[in-house]
Amino acid sequence: MPEKPHRLLLLLPFVWQVGLVPVVNDVPFAPFNIPFPMLWQLLGIVFTSVVIGVVFHLDKRTGADE
């Protein structure tokens, strides 16, 4: 187990963007006439930003920035 296990959260955006592509590509749902895979990518940007923010906060709390 790594010294800072919260950094494993950084794998979640990778799984979001790459691991779930086969599932997302076949979704016919198109809100506001935006193809769902495009919407999925846009939401992935927000999700990735949140995950990086959480990891940054946890790093600061554990003193990793020193």
Secondary structure by P-SEA (a helix, b strand, c coil): ccccccccccaaaaaacccaaaaaaacccccccccaaaaaaaaaaaaaaaaaaaaaaaaaaacccc
